[in-house]
Amino acid sequence: MRVAILGVGLIGGSIGLAARSRAGAHVTGLDPDGAATTEGITLGALDAAASDIRSAVSEADVVVVCVPVGSVVGVATEALAHAGPDTVVTDVGSAKAPIVSAIDDPRFIGGHPLAGAETAGVRHAREDLVDGAPWYLTPRPGTPGVPFERLTRFVAALGARPQAIDPETHDRVMAAVSHLPHVVANVLVAQAARALDGDGTLPATGPSFRDATRVAGANTSMWTDIYLANRDALVAGIDDALARLTAVRADLVAGNADAIAAWNDAARDDRDALLGVGPHGGDVVQLRVAVPNRPGVIADLALTLGRAGVNIDDMTLAPAPDDETGEVALWVPAARADQARSLVTGLGLAVREGEEG
């Protein structure tokens, strides 16, 4: 396998390390900062450095665009112009709807690994950065099965957990769990600075403040791009947060202790439920699904499972000799296998059992 990394920073370098070590890939890198590709080769994240996008992607099976989210469309579009007909191009941006809607090419499948670190630059790259991390993939309804399978297997080989999701749902979720918390952290530090009125540092009794504001003032150029790229979902999230704050304010003004207590209990319950979601671990079950040979059937299958939160640990495609039908082998968590069967049969597809893992 030949992989091209466009943007050799923390994420790009980590993908390169994992691709070379775990997928046996030959990795070519390109970065506007030539020192980054040189360092990537020295660190073992790259096999070679390219001088331009054409030479980087011309022989690649998989191209991963790891540039700031505001630059993804331009870089991915140029990569697609020079990539082969069977190349799959993806990205790692944390906003998906504006990118996917702007790139009309069946070879492009948006992606977003939920992994990172507070450090930046290829010097901080780690082979295990995406280990066990969800890696969202956003195929279109008409995305062909072969590139989606290739990308799914590539992501799984890196150690991540590929999960199909539609771009709008992805952006709404990211606004709630990532982008809005950054906004709130920025607001909290500004409010605290004014409350202290310049009288020194935070009191020693402020650990909750430190925890809540850890991400305040994160990399400005990167986060400005993210805020603007996902502004529709983020504005909706801010509006919802304002409505909830207004409701709490009203209960405080009214001195409604019962309402305040119920609000606090609900927050604890919601947090426990949310933080209970994680890597499934344990056994997996293979489901073999007969599918017609038509564009988008694999994407529809993956998105249906993804919307229900059923992760696909691995996937293989096997076309039938008549080239009109085929079989998809899916490995899903054993604990969710019955649900997966029901969802697949609900699409009008036949399922037969494979082996447990």
Solvent accessible surface area in square Angstrom, and as a share of the most:
residue,aa,sasa,rsa
1,M,95,0.42
2,R,97,0.35
3,V,3,0.01
4,A,0,0.00
5,I,0,0.00
6,L,3,0.02
7,G,7,0.07
8,V,3,0.02
9,G,24,0.23
10,L,19,0.10
11,I,37,0.19
12,G,0,0.00
13,G,0,0.00
14,S,3,0.02
15,I,1,0.00
16,G,0,0.00
17,L,33,0.16
18,A,1,0.01
19,A,0,0.00
20,R,87,0.32
21,S,72,0.46
22,R,90,0.33
23,A,34,0.26
24,G,61,0.59
25,A,8,0.06
26,H,62,0.28
27,V,0,0.00
28,T,20,0.12
29,G,0,0.00
30,L,31,0.15
31,D,27,0.14
32,P,137,0.86
33,D,78,0.40
34,G,45,0.43
35,A,68,0.53
36,A,13,0.10
37,T,9,0.05
38,T,86,0.50
39,E,51,0.23
40,G,0,0.00
41,I,75,0.38
42,T,111,0.64
43,L,81,0.40
44,G,21,0.21
45,A,0,0.00
46,L,3,0.02
47,D,51,0.26
48,A,36,0.28
49,A,53,0.41
50,A,18,0.14
51,S,103,0.67
52,D,69,0.36
53,I,21,0.11
54,R,147,0.54
55,S,60,0.39
56,A,6,0.04
57,V,0,0.00
58,S,59,0.38
59,E,119,0.53
60,A,9,0.07
61,D,48,0.25
62,V,0,0.00
63,V,0,0.00
64,V,0,0.00
65,V,0,0.00
66,C,20,0.12
67,V,26,0.15
68,P,73,0.46
69,V,12,0.07
70,G,58,0.56
71,S,51,0.33
72,V,0,0.00
73,V,50,0.29
74,G,51,0.49
75,V,31,0.18
76,A,0,0.00
77,T,73,0.42
78,E,81,0.36
79,A,0,0.00
80,L,10,0.05
81,A,78,0.61
82,H,54,0.24
83,A,14,0.11
84,G,21,0.20
85,P,122,0.77
86,D,108,0.56
87,T,5,0.03
88,V,0,0.00
89,V,0,0.00
90,T,0,0.00
91,D,0,0.00
92,V,20,0.12
93,G,7,0.06
94,S,16,0.11
95,A,0,0.00
96,K,0,0.00
97,A,24,0.18
98,P,55,0.35
99,I,5,0.02
100,V,12,0.07
101,S,94,0.61
102,A,59,0.46
103,I,6,0.03
104,D,137,0.71
105,D,26,0.13
106,P,79,0.50
107,R,46,0.17
108,F,1,0.01
109,I,1,0.00
110,G,0,0.00
111,G,0,0.00
112,H,18,0.08
113,P,5,0.03
114,L,63,0.31
115,A,29,0.23
116,G,44,0.42
117,A,51,0.40
118,E,142,0.64
119,T,64,0.37
120,A,69,0.53
121,G,24,0.23
122,V,5,0.03
123,R,151,0.55
124,H,74,0.33
125,A,19,0.15
126,R,110,0.40
127,E,62,0.28
128,D,66,0.34
129,L,13,0.07
130,V,4,0.02
131,D,70,0.36
132,G,29,0.28
133,A,11,0.09
134,P,34,0.21
135,W,1,0.00
136,Y,25,0.09
137,L,1,0.01
138,T,1,0.01
139,P,2,0.01
140,R,50,0.18
141,P,113,0.71
142,G,41,0.40
143,T,3,0.02
144,P,46,0.29
145,G,14,0.13
146,V,94,0.54
147,P,20,0.12
148,F,4,0.02
149,E,29,0.13
150,R,61,0.22
151,L,0,0.00
152,T,3,0.02
153,R,97,0.35
154,F,2,0.01
155,V,0,0.00
156,A,29,0.22
157,A,41,0.32
158,L,0,0.00
159,G,27,0.26
160,A,7,0.05
161,R,33,0.12
162,P,3,0.02
163,Q,28,0.12
164,A,5,0.04
165,I,11,0.06
166,D,26,0.13
167,P,16,0.10
168,E,107,0.48
169,T,34,0.20
170,H,0,0.00
171,D,6,0.03
172,R,142,0.52
173,V,50,0.29
174,M,6,0.03
175,A,3,0.02
176,A,60,0.47
177,V,92,0.53
178,S,31,0.20
179,H,0,0.00
180,L,28,0.14
181,P,54,0.34
182,H,21,0.10
183,V,33,0.19
184,V,63,0.36
185,A,0,0.00
186,N,55,0.28
187,V,87,0.50
188,L,59,0.30
189,V,53,0.31
190,A,40,0.31
191,Q,117,0.52
192,A,22,0.17
193,A,60,0.46
194,R,178,0.65
195,A,83,0.64
196,L,54,0.27
197,D,115,0.60
198,G,73,0.70
199,D,115,0.59
200,G,59,0.57
201,T,125,0.72
202,L,44,0.22
203,P,70,0.44
204,A,100,0.77
205,T,124,0.72
206,G,10,0.10
207,P,82,0.52
208,S,86,0.55
209,F,52,0.22
210,R,124,0.45
211,D,116,0.60
212,A,57,0.44
213,T,14,0.08
214,R,156,0.57
215,V,34,0.20
216,A,29,0.22
217,G,63,0.61
218,A,35,0.27
219,N,83,0.42
220,T,103,0.60
221,S,84,0.54
222,M,85,0.38
223,W,23,0.08
224,T,61,0.35
225,D,40,0.21
226,I,11,0.06
227,Y,51,0.20
228,L,99,0.49
229,A,26,0.21
230,N,4,0.02
231,R,137,0.50
232,D,120,0.62
233,A,21,0.16
234,L,10,0.05
235,V,83,0.48
236,A,60,0.47
237,G,17,0.17
238,I,54,0.27
239,D,81,0.42
240,D,69,0.36
241,A,26,0.20
242,L,100,0.50
243,A,60,0.47
244,R,158,0.58
245,L,117,0.58
246,T,87,0.50
247,A,57,0.44
248,V,18,0.11
249,R,159,0.58
250,A,58,0.45
251,D,37,0.19
252,L,115,0.57
253,V,112,0.64
254,A,79,0.61
255,G,60,0.58
256,N,64,0.33
257,A,74,0.58
258,D,120,0.62
259,A,28,0.22
260,I,41,0.21
261,A,55,0.43
262,A,61,0.47
263,W,126,0.44
264,N,83,0.43
265,D,63,0.33
266,A,51,0.39
267,A,53,0.41
268,R,126,0.46
269,D,82,0.43
270,D,85,0.44
271,R,152,0.56
272,D,89,0.46
273,A,71,0.55
274,L,121,0.60
275,L,114,0.57
276,G,65,0.63
277,V,123,0.71
278,G,41,0.39
279,P,91,0.57
280,H,67,0.30
281,G,48,0.46
282,G,75,0.72
283,D,84,0.44
284,V,25,0.15
285,V,8,0.05
286,Q,7,0.03
287,L,0,0.00
288,R,59,0.22
289,V,0,0.00
290,A,52,0.40
291,V,12,0.07
292,P,44,0.28
293,N,94,0.48
294,R,128,0.47
295,P,109,0.68
296,G,4,0.04
297,V,10,0.06
298,I,8,0.04
299,A,0,0.00
300,D,59,0.31
301,L,0,0.00
302,A,1,0.01
303,L,9,0.04
304,T,22,0.13
305,L,1,0.00
306,G,7,0.06
307,R,143,0.52
308,A,31,0.24
309,G,32,0.31
310,V,1,0.01
311,N,16,0.08
312,I,11,0.05
313,D,44,0.23
314,D,42,0.22
315,M,0,0.00
316,T,43,0.25
317,L,45,0.22
318,A,51,0.40
319,P,105,0.66
320,A,28,0.22
321,P,146,0.92
322,D,85,0.44
323,D,92,0.48
324,E,122,0.55
325,T,63,0.37
326,G,15,0.15
327,E,38,0.17
328,V,0,0.00
329,A,2,0.02
330,L,0,0.00
331,W,50,0.18
332,V,0,0.00
333,P,5,0.03
334,A,40,0.31
335,A,100,0.78
336,R,79,0.29
337,A,4,0.03
338,D,107,0.55
339,Q,70,0.31
340,A,0,0.00
341,R,64,0.23
342,S,71,0.46
343,L,49,0.24
344,V,0,0.00
345,T,72,0.42
346,G,68,0.65
347,L,61,0.30
348,G,68,0.66
349,L,18,0.09
350,A,67,0.52
351,V,37,0.21
352,R,137,0.50
353,E,93,0.42
354,G,28,0.26
355,E,99,0.44
356,E,124,0.55
357,G,60,0.57
